[in-house]
Amino acid sequence: MAVDLHTHSSISDGTDAPGDLVAKAAAAGLTAIALTDHDTLAGIDEAHRAAGEHDITMIPGTELSVEWPTGTMHLLVYFVEPGSGPLQDRLAELRDGRTVRNRKIVTRLNELGLDFTLDDVAAVAAGESVGRPHIADVMVERGYVRSRREAFDRYLATGRPAYFDRLRLHAETAIRLAAETGALTSIAHPYTIGIGRDDYREAFTTLAATGLTGIEAFHSEHDPDLRTHLANLAEDLGLVATGGSDYHGTGKEGVALGVGRGDLDVADEVLVQLNARRR
């Protein structure tokens, strides 16, 4: 059987409500799913309730964009529940940083001739974690671009005309806060972090010494060779090779729960290894 430890709901930039996401995972035959919305835990309670109804294990989590020496990386946090705690208490601050950036982006897009407001963006966002994908959705709705991908490629991605940075935790700080919360951490989709595969070992060794738990070796956008390379590296460093589809519903075309682009298969054993690290 398989698990999917990287998914997003409509609480952040996915398109399925948390309960519907869990129901779809159960229908797909998955034994466990992690909900990892960006900078928020607001969908966790609904996902827990749905997991009880559908007899599937639900791992509460979040995904953070963090600073590190060569730029930014994404960090998956597992086994973190809503409420107060060392990490939870910083999430509102991170969401406020998103709001500041969103305002700058919309202002710049207005200057470029794209006519909409922050209120229009809020109207298409179902949850409290509002970001660039929601701005892209408004751009699609207004006919300025044909897809989220085009919006990022032309306007919103790093280096494009309407890109602005935002407040982030440093990677080591986020790993430490997660550990203090009783949570585990894994580097999400390493192919995006701006270094080559020959540089992964040095970078991840440093983070492992800080308390990192895993590396997301098995991801929809990793080819088989990279998956094997990262899984072997995780084993060498004493880390868990985690995996997930990075499912966003219709917000990410061609990516399905559990199987990614059709060839993903994350074994139950991954969750067994993570649970062992909790003990």
Summary of the structure (lengths in Angstrom):
residues: 279
radius of gyration: 18.0
end to end distance: 23.3
largest distance: 54.9
contacts: 994
relative contact order: 0.17
helix: 45%
strand: 19%
